[in-house]
Amino acid sequence: MEELTSFDKELKRGTLEMILLRLISERQMYGYELASTLEKRGGSLFRLKEGTLYPVLYRMEKAGYIEARWETLEHGVPRKYYRLTKPGAKFLEARSAEWKEFTSAIERLMEKEKTK
């Protein structure tokens, strides 16, 4: 695997909260499921260690963006499931709009200017 540059790391760090909220908005998920889904859909760029994922989830829970509940399936270990709250949905909507505006501006800046 190619080593992440500091730019990649900062970009990942800056978008991780928004991406996790987006995944949780699709359905309730537990930590390992979130990490697996993130890697499956985002590739190796989003392969997270527990030391990265759980502090972000804790911070979002503390901010009121997500709620957690423990569930034990028959013959299984307890899992902590996360769900999106109304404030979390509003935050996600605002962040998504900012992200779209930001990426559109970057795309415009990266295009060659058309000559007349």
C-alpha positions as CSV (number, residue, x, y, z in Angstrom):
1,M,0.0,0.0,0.0
2,E,1.2,3.5,-0.8
3,E,2.0,5.7,2.2
4,L,-0.4,8.5,2.8
5,T,1.0,12.0,2.3
6,S,0.4,14.6,5.0
7,F,-2.1,16.2,2.6
8,D,-4.1,12.9,2.3
9,K,-4.0,12.5,6.1
10,E,-5.3,16.0,6.7
11,L,-8.0,15.6,4.0
12,K,-9.1,12.3,5.6
13,R,-9.1,13.8,9.1
14,G,-11.2,16.8,7.9
15,T,-13.9,14.7,6.2
16,L,-14.1,11.6,8.5
17,E,-16.8,13.0,10.7
18,M,-19.0,13.9,7.7
19,I,-18.4,10.5,6.1
20,L,-19.2,8.5,9.3
21,L,-22.4,10.5,9.8
22,R,-23.4,9.8,6.2
23,L,-22.9,6.0,6.7
24,I,-24.8,6.1,10.0
25,S,-27.6,8.0,8.3
26,E,-28.2,5.0,6.0
27,R,-28.7,2.6,8.9
28,Q,-27.6,2.0,12.5
29,M,-24.2,0.4,12.6
30,Y,-21.7,-0.7,15.2
31,G,-18.0,0.3,15.1
32,Y,-16.5,-2.7,13.3
33,E,-19.3,-2.5,10.7
34,L,-18.6,1.2,10.2
35,A,-14.9,0.5,9.7
36,S,-15.5,-2.3,7.2
37,T,-18.1,-0.3,5.2
38,L,-15.7,2.7,5.1
39,E,-12.9,0.5,3.8
40,K,-15.2,-1.3,1.3
41,R,-16.6,1.8,-0.1
42,G,-13.6,4.1,0.3
43,G,-10.8,1.8,-0.5
44,S,-7.5,1.6,1.4
45,L,-7.5,5.4,1.9
46,F,-10.2,4.8,4.6
47,R,-8.7,1.8,6.3
48,L,-9.0,3.0,10.0
49,K,-7.5,1.8,13.2
50,E,-9.6,1.5,16.3
51,G,-7.5,4.4,17.7
52,T,-8.8,6.6,15.0
53,L,-12.5,5.5,14.7
54,Y,-13.7,5.3,18.3
55,P,-12.5,8.8,19.4
56,V,-14.4,10.3,16.5
57,L,-17.5,8.3,17.4
58,Y,-17.2,9.4,21.0
59,R,-16.7,13.0,20.0
60,M,-19.8,12.9,17.8
61,E,-21.8,11.2,20.5
62,K,-20.8,13.9,23.0
63,A,-21.8,16.6,20.5
64,G,-25.2,15.0,20.2
65,Y,-24.9,14.1,16.6
66,I,-25.3,10.4,17.2
67,E,-26.7,8.2,19.9
68,A,-25.4,4.8,21.0
69,R,-27.1,1.7,22.4
70,W,-25.8,-1.7,23.3
71,E,-27.3,-4.8,21.8
72,T,-26.5,-8.4,22.4
73,L,-27.5,-10.9,19.7
74,E,-28.2,-14.5,20.7
75,H,-24.9,-16.3,21.1
76,G,-23.0,-13.1,20.4
77,V,-20.9,-10.4,22.0
78,P,-22.5,-7.1,22.9
79,R,-22.3,-4.5,20.1
80,K,-22.6,-0.7,20.5
81,Y,-24.9,0.5,17.6
82,Y,-24.8,4.1,16.6
83,R,-27.8,6.1,15.1
84,L,-28.1,9.6,13.7
85,T,-29.9,12.2,15.8
86,K,-31.9,15.2,14.5
87,P,-29.0,17.6,15.3
88,G,-26.7,15.1,13.6
89,A,-28.8,15.1,10.5
90,K,-28.8,18.9,10.4
91,F,-25.1,19.0,10.9
92,L,-24.6,16.4,8.1
93,E,-26.8,18.4,5.8
94,A,-24.8,21.6,6.4
95,R,-21.4,19.9,6.1
96,S,-22.5,18.1,2.9
97,A,-23.5,21.5,1.4
98,E,-20.2,23.0,2.4
99,W,-18.3,20.0,0.9
100,K,-20.2,20.3,-2.4
101,E,-19.4,24.0,-2.6
102,F,-15.7,23.4,-1.7
103,T,-15.2,20.5,-4.2
104,S,-16.9,22.5,-7.0
105,A,-14.6,25.4,-6.3
106,I,-11.5,23.1,-6.4
107,E,-12.7,21.6,-9.7
108,R,-13.1,25.1,-11.2
109,L,-9.6,26.0,-10.0
110,M,-8.0,22.9,-11.4
111,E,-9.5,23.3,-14.9
112,K,-7.5,25.0,-17.5
113,E,-8.8,28.4,-18.3
114,K,-10.5,28.5,-21.7
115,T,-9.0,31.0,-24.1
116,K,-11.2,33.2,-26.1
